[in-house]
Amino acid sequence: MTELRERAEVSALPEAAWDVRLAAARAELPFARRRWLALGLADAPRLRFVPTAVRRAEGDEVLVPLCVSGSRAQIGCYGYGSLAVSAERQGRPVDFAGLAEAVCRERGLTELTTLLPPYGAFPGVDRQSGTWPARPGRDTYLLRLAGDAGAVWKAARGNCRTAVRRAGALGLVASPAAPGHESDLLDLYRQTLSRHGVTSAVTASDLAFLTAGEQAVTTVVLDEEGVQAASVFAVGEPGAEAVGPGAGGTPGEEGAPGAFHLMQLTSERGRAANAGHLAFWSALTELAARGVGTVDLGAAAGGGQARFKTGWGAVAAASRVVRWRPADPTQLTEATQPTGPTEPIEPGEFTDRRGTR
């Protein structure tokens, strides 16, 4: 897409217009949506969301959820970086260098970075960004679900299955989150992060969309004292190859949607009763019912979290870090010279709470 460098029109969009354009486009990952971005921005105050459209004279368009800090920017800020493309460009690769040069020239930026899932995990992502120059990032953990929760259950380690059974025997019950659970999610979120010495500016209203069932699968586990655990997964769109009824097509096919484990939340009471395992397993069964093919369980902050993920059958794979800088920084004109803070933006700016539970 080298034509972007010479013939692209780069423009900032009002956030309302972003929502409309995004609804008409295709994003291989769910993280270009404003509600996911808001979760990342809440804990990254130096980032500013600048909805950006890159349009060619031929009419096709790439939507870039640009998050800017001074002279540096990144694509997205929560989960992974995600572009959305118009119908004319669906299924075609996007040249990162051409895109980055056009955006950076227009915005006066000296660096553009993003974070991508492991190569080979999600075919639609690979078609769009498989040729982007990348270096290995932090390991994430990939679970092959293929719409078959039963196979995952049989392959899971015995201690994982025992934990789920024990939670049920103690009277804990799993159910889909519903409107009204946002305050429970916030309380669990804060408890979970506090065990790792982390604070967050996220509010209950930021989490409310997780209970609606449209952009996420959120399972809560309750006992007689209330909600004790929750598992939250973002769900992508099915690929263009998906066939059959429902959200996913035939389970295990290339067109099956992917899912991303974003929060594993437990109270102290829930930890003692294996509530987290029950929440996680119940969410997996719902994802399987939706025809999800691969689940990205995210990073692990330590050996215990790695054992939790591998215990369910997940395999470690390196995420991909993409960074672009102009070959000649003097290309920036006086009118586009950046102002404001210019600290480097590292891939860690992508809020990832999946390593805490």
N, C-alpha and C positions, 0 to 999 in steps of 0.2 A: 504494500500500500504506500509506496514511495510517493505517489501522487498527492498524498496528504500534505507533504512538505511544501508543495508549490501551489496547490489549488484548494486548500482547505479553508473553510470559514469557521473560526472558533468563537463561540459566544457563551456567555454566562446566562443561565436561565433563572427566572424566579422559581422558588421551590414548588409552588403550585403547578407551574408549567412542567417542572421535572416529573412530577407524579403522573401527569397526563401523558407525556412523551414516553415515560418508562412503561406505562401500562400497554402502550401500542408497540413496544419493542420487545426483543428477546434478550434476557440475561441468563447466562449459563449457571450463574450462582445467585443466591438470593440477596447478597449483601449490598446491592446498590439501592435497596429500598430505604426510605428515610427512617423508618422506625428502627431498623438494625443500625444504621449509621448513628442515630441519636444515642444508642447505648455506648458506642465507642467514644463519641464526642463528649459525653458526660464526664468521662474520666481522662480526657485529653484536652484540657482547656486551651492549650495553645494552638490547637487545630481549628480551622474555620472551613465549613463546608461551602464549596463553590460549585453548584451544579453546572456542568459544562457540556455543551454539544459541539461536536466536530462534524461539519457537513461538507460534502464535496459538491461540485457544480452538477454532477450527475444525479444528485438528490439523495444518495444514501447517507446515513448518519450513524455516528457512534456517540453514545452517551457515557460520560466519564464522571463518576462521583469523586470529584477532586477535593481533597482535604489539604489545606494550605497552611503553612507556618512560615512567615517571612518569605524568603526566596526559595524555599524548598516545599515540595508537595508530595503527596502520595495518593494512589488510587484506592479509595476506601479506607476504613479505619476499624472495622470489626469483622472478625472471621477471616475472610480473604478479600483481595481486591476483585472487583467485578465490573466488567463493562456490559453495556446493553447495546444491541445493534438493531437497526431498522430491518424490515423484511427483505430489502434488496441485498443486504450483506449477510444474512443468516447462513451459517455453514461455511463461511469463508474466513481465512485467517486475517487477523489484524496485525499489521506491522508495528511493533512497539516503538521502534526508533522514529518512524515517520509520525506516529501519533504524538510521541513525547516531544519531538522537535516542534511540531505545530503548536501544541499546548504551551510549552515553555516559552516559545518566542512570543506568543500572544500575551501570556500572563507575566512575563518577566521573571521566569523561574530559572534557577541554576541546577536543579536536580528534581527528578521524578522517580519515585520508588513504588513498589507494590509487593504483595505477598500472594503466592499462588499455591494451590494444593499440589501434592506429588504428581509427577508426570505418570500417566497411565491410569490414574484413579477415576477420572471423569472424562470420557471421550469428547464430549462437547466442549469442555474447557481446553482440551488438547488441540482440537481443530482451530480454536480461536487464538490460543496463545502458546501452542507447543513450540514454536520457533523463537519465542522471546528469549533473549540472552539472560540466563539465570545462574545463580550459584546455589548450592544446597543450603537450606535453612534448618530450623529446628525440626526434629522428628515429630511427626504426628502418627496416629495409629488408625489403620484402615481395617474395617470389618466388612467382610463379604456377606451381605444379608440375602440378596437375590430373592426377596419376597418370601423367604422360607424361614420363619422363626424357629420352627421345629428342628431344622438342621443345626442352627446355631445353638439351641438348647442341648442337643445331643453332643455337640463338639465342645461345649464349655467345660471348664474344669469342675470337678465335683464340689469344691468349696463354694463356687458361685451358685450352683443349683441349691446347695444346702442353705446358703444365706437367704435365697428367695423363699424356700419352703419354711424356714424358721420365722421369717417375718410374717408369713401367712398364719403360721401356727400361733403366733403371739397376738393374733387378732387384727393386724394391720390390713388395710384395704386400699388398693390402688384404683384411681379413677382419672379421667381426663380433667385437667384444670378447667374451671369455668369462671365467667365474670364474677368478681367478688373475691377471687383468690389472689389478686395482685398484692394486697398488703401481706398475705402469708408468704408469697414469693419474695417480697422485699425483706421480710424478717429473716427468712432462711438464707437469702443472699448475703445479708450483713453478717449473720452468724458464721456462715461458711468462710467468707473472706477474713473475718476477724481471727479465725484460727491460724491464718497465715500472715497476720500482721498487716492486712491490707484494708484500706477504707475505700469507699466509693460514693460518688455524688449521684448515683442512679436513684430515681424516685419510683414510687408505686405507679405513677402515671406512665413512666417510661416502660414499665413491665406489663401494663394492662393488655397490650396487643398479644402477649404470649398466651392469654387465656381465651382468645377468640377462635383458635383452631384453624385460621386461614394461612398464616405465614409460619406457624410452628406447631409441632406436636409437643405438648407439655403434659406430663403425668404427675399427679400429686399422690402422696401416700398419707393416709390419716389413721389416727387412733382416737381413743375417747377424749384426748386432750387437744386434738386439732391436727393441722398439717405438720408432718415431721420430715418430709423429704420431697424433692421434686427433681425431675429430669426434663431438660429443655433441648429440643432439636429443631433446627431450621431445616426446611424441606425445599429442595430445588424443583424446577419445572421438569417434566419429562422431556427427553430428547425428541428431536424431530423424527427419529426412527420409531418411536414408541407406537405400538399397535394395541388394539383391544380396548375394552371399556375401562372406566375408572381413571385414576390419576396416573398409573404407571405403565400400562401396557403389560406385556408378558413378563413376569418376574425374571430377572437375570439377563434380559436382553440389553443390548447397548443403549436403547432408548429409555431405560428405567431411570427414574429420578434418583438423585443422591440426597443424603441427609447429613447434617453436621451437628454433633453433640456440643452444645455451647455452655450449658450449665448443669452441674450435678450438685444439688444443694441438700444439706441435711442439718437437722438440729442435733444437739448432743443426745437427746432422748432417742431420736431416730437412728443415730449411729449405733447405739447400744442394741437396737432391735433389727439391724440390717435393713432399715427402711430404704436406704439408697439403692441397694441391689434390687428390691422389689420395684421401685420407681423406674429404674433403668430397664429392667426386663419388660415391664408393662409397656414402656414406650417403644421398645424394640418390636413387640408384637403388633402395635399399631402401625409402625413404619412398614413392617412386612405386609400388613393388610393393604397399605397404600402402594405396594409394588416397588418399594425402594430397593435399589440394587446394592450400592455401596454406602456405608456409613463412615464418615470421618469422625473419629472419637477425640481428636485434638491431641495436644501435647500432654506430657506427664512431667510434673515438677519433681518427682522423686520415684524411688523404687516401688513404693506402695501403690502409687497411681498407675505406674507401668504394669504392675502385676494385675491390678483390677482390669485394665484394658485387654491385656493379653489373655487373662483368664477367660474372657468371653470370646477369644479367638482372633482378636485384632493383631495386625502385623505392623511393625514400625516402618515408616517410609519418610524420606526427607521432603519437607515443603520446599518451595522455590522462592528465592529472593531475587527480584528484578530491580535494577537501578540504572538510570540513564542520566548522563551529564553531557552538556553540549561540548563538542570538540573545540569550539572557539567561543569562550564566554563573552567576548567583545561583540558578539552578534546582538546582544541586548542593547537596544537603543536607549537614549536618555529618557524617553517617555515611558519606557517599560522597566527602568531600574527599580529593583525591589526596595521596599521600606519595611521596617519592623524587625522582629527578632529573626535571627538567621541560624539558630542552633541546628545541628544535623538532625534529621528525622531517621530513626532506625526502625527496622521491621518490628521492634517491640511496641511501636505506636499502635499496632493492631491489637486492640483489647482482646485478650484471650484468657478467660477464666476457666477454661476446660482443664487446666492443670491444678485446680483447687477443688477440693470437695470435703 
